[in-house]
Amino acid sequence: MTACAAMNHNLQDALKSLPHGPSFRFVDALISLEPGVEAKGVYLVKGDEAFLEGHFPGFPMMPGVVLLEAIAQLGGVVTQTDPAHAAMTDVRLTGIRAAKILGAAVPGNCLEIRAKVEGRMGPLVQIDGEVSGPDGVLATARVTLSGTLD
């Protein structure tokens, strides 16, 4: 069974915390979630995404920065489901450190995304994450999310 087929339908409500519209959402489903701690999610590179048209003609591949965005989006889900902290408004990606793009994702690839909260300080949340495809790890990064505390 592939990761894309193994999604846990009981976790899908947590994805509602993402503010992104369907055309800019890079987490299709959650396969595990420990609220406020870590999660695994999946994204299927469908082939009809707008960015694939120009990146690159004749050999479409998901841009590395979009792989990093997938880490940030899943990190946002983990952050917003933390039972020890109120959900923040206006959560955004505000920093990227130690990013490595190690491979490419192409149409038909099922990507597994992992995000783990490494620390919180007020409205700042440090996330450690990675994206893997059928041939192994494609990207790793530490991202910082920020938002408004109510």
C-alpha positions in Angstrom: 0.0 0.0 0.0 1.4 3.4 -0.9 1.5 6.4 1.4 -1.1 8.1 -0.8 -3.4 5.2 -0.4 -2.8 4.9 3.4 -4.3 8.3 4.4 -6.3 8.4 7.6 -9.7 9.9 6.9 -10.3 10.6 10.6 -7.5 13.2 10.5 -8.7 15.3 7.5 -10.5 17.9 9.6 -7.1 19.1 10.8 -6.3 20.2 7.3 -9.1 22.8 7.5 -6.6 24.9 9.6 -4.7 25.7 6.4 -5.7 29.0 4.9 -4.5 28.1 1.4 -6.9 27.6 -1.5 -7.0 24.3 -3.4 -4.5 25.5 -6.1 -1.8 26.3 -3.5 -2.3 23.4 -1.1 0.5 20.9 -1.1 -0.8 18.5 1.6 -3.6 16.4 0.2 -4.1 14.3 3.3 -2.7 13.4 6.7 -1.6 9.9 7.5 -0.6 10.6 11.1 -0.9 13.5 13.6 0.3 14.0 17.1 -1.3 17.4 17.7 1.2 20.1 18.5 4.1 17.7 18.1 4.4 16.2 14.6 2.6 14.9 11.5 3.0 13.0 8.3 1.0 13.9 5.2 1.0 13.1 1.6 0.7 15.0 -1.7 0.2 13.5 -5.1 1.9 15.4 -7.9 -1.0 15.3 -10.3 0.6 16.8 -13.4 -2.0 19.5 -14.0 -0.5 22.0 -11.5 0.0 25.4 -13.1 3.7 25.6 -12.1 4.5 22.4 -14.0 3.7 24.1 -17.3 6.9 26.2 -17.2 9.0 24.2 -14.8 10.3 22.6 -17.1 8.7 22.3 -20.6 9.1 18.7 -21.7 10.3 17.6 -18.3 7.9 18.9 -15.6 9.1 18.8 -12.0 7.9 20.3 -8.8 10.0 23.4 -7.9 12.2 22.9 -4.8 10.6 26.0 -3.1 7.2 24.3 -3.4 8.6 21.2 -1.6 9.7 23.6 1.2 6.2 25.2 1.2 4.7 21.7 1.7 6.9 21.3 4.9 5.6 24.7 6.1 2.0 23.9 5.4 2.2 20.6 7.3 4.0 22.4 10.1 1.1 24.9 10.2 -1.3 22.0 10.7 0.8 20.7 13.6 1.0 24.2 15.1 -2.7 24.9 14.8 -3.7 21.6 16.4 -1.6 22.0 19.6 -4.0 21.5 22.5 -1.6 23.5 24.8 -1.8 26.7 22.7 -4.6 28.6 21.2 -4.7 28.6 17.4 -3.0 31.6 15.9 -4.4 33.8 13.2 -2.5 34.9 10.1 0.1 32.0 10.3 2.8 32.5 7.7 6.1 31.1 6.7 8.7 33.6 7.9 12.0 31.9 7.7 13.8 29.0 6.1 17.1 27.6 7.4 19.3 24.6 6.5 17.3 23.9 3.3 18.5 21.2 1.1 16.9 20.2 -2.2 18.2 16.7 -2.9 15.9 15.5 -5.7 13.0 16.3 -7.9 9.3 15.3 -7.8 7.6 14.6 -11.1 3.9 14.0 -12.1 2.6 10.7 -10.6 4.9 10.8 -7.6 3.3 10.4 -4.2 5.2 12.6 -1.7 5.4 11.9 2.0 5.8 15.1 4.1 7.0 15.1 7.7 6.9 18.1 10.0 7.9 18.2 13.7 7.7 21.1 16.1 11.2 21.8 17.4 10.3 24.8 19.6 7.9 27.6 20.3 8.4 31.1 21.6 5.4 33.3 21.6 4.1 33.6 18.1 7.2 31.9 16.5 7.3 28.2 15.8 10.3 26.3 14.6 9.5 23.3 12.4 11.9 20.5 11.2 10.7 18.7 8.1 11.4 16.7 5.1 9.7 15.6 1.9 10.4 12.1 0.5 9.4 10.6 -2.9 9.7 7.1 -4.4 13.5 7.4 -4.6 14.2 8.8 -1.1 14.5 12.2 0.5 13.9 15.1 -1.8 14.1 18.1 0.5 14.9 18.9 4.1 14.6 22.2 6.0 14.0 24.0 9.2 11.2 26.5 8.8 9.9 29.2 11.0 6.2 30.0 11.2 4.7 33.1 12.8 1.2 34.3 13.5 -0.8 36.5 15.7 -1.7 35.4 19.2 -5.2 36.2 20.2 
